Amino acid sequence: MKQGMKQIHWTLIAGMLLSLGAIVIRRTDLEIGDFTSGMLSGLTIVLIINGIVQFAKNRAVVK
């Protein structure tokens, strides 16, 4: 169970960092801003979904 919780925490932290990066890139109006922030947003969503799926799997195993 502890392993699962660590996995979720790291997934959420990585997701938050990626979304922060996307916001910073969008705010600075760089040439690559739209493309990169779009990719980061997509990656963030994937990470969060992955975290939820991992959590659900770990819950199922524990029960």
C-alpha positions in Angstrom: 0.0 0.0 0.0 2.8 2.4 0.9 4.4 1.8 -2.5 1.1 2.8 -4.2 0.8 6.0 -2.2 4.3 7.0 -3.1 3.5 6.4 -6.8 0.4 8.6 -6.5 2.2 11.4 -4.8 5.0 11.5 -7.4 2.4 11.3 -10.2 0.5 14.3 -8.7 3.7 16.3 -8.0 4.9 15.7 -11.6 1.5 16.7 -12.9 1.5 19.9 -10.9 5.0 20.8 -12.1 4.1 20.2 -15.7 1.0 22.4 -15.4 3.1 25.1 -13.8 5.5 24.8 -16.6 2.7 25.1 -19.1 1.4 28.2 -17.4 4.8 29.8 -17.4 5.4 29.1 -21.0 2.0 30.4 -22.0 2.6 33.6 -20.0 6.0 34.3 -21.5 4.6 34.3 -25.1 7.5 32.4 -26.6 7.3 31.3 -30.2 7.1 27.7 -29.1 4.6 28.6 -26.3 1.3 27.3 -27.8 2.8 24.0 -29.0 4.8 23.3 -25.9 2.0 24.3 -23.4 -0.4 22.1 -25.4 1.9 19.1 -25.1 2.5 19.8 -21.4 -1.2 20.0 -20.8 -1.8 16.7 -22.5 1.0 15.1 -20.6 -0.4 16.5 -17.3 -3.8 15.0 -18.1 -2.2 11.6 -18.9 -0.2 11.7 -15.6 -3.2 12.5 -13.5 -5.4 9.8 -15.2 -2.5 7.4 -14.7 -2.3 8.3 -11.0 -6.0 7.7 -10.6 -5.8 4.3 -12.3 -2.8 3.2 -10.2 -4.7 4.3 -7.1 -7.8 2.2 -8.1 -5.6 -0.8 -8.9 -3.9 -0.6 -5.5 -7.3 -0.2 -3.7 -8.6 -3.3 -5.5 -5.5 -5.3 -4.5 -5.8 -4.3 -0.9 -9.4 -5.3 -0.6 
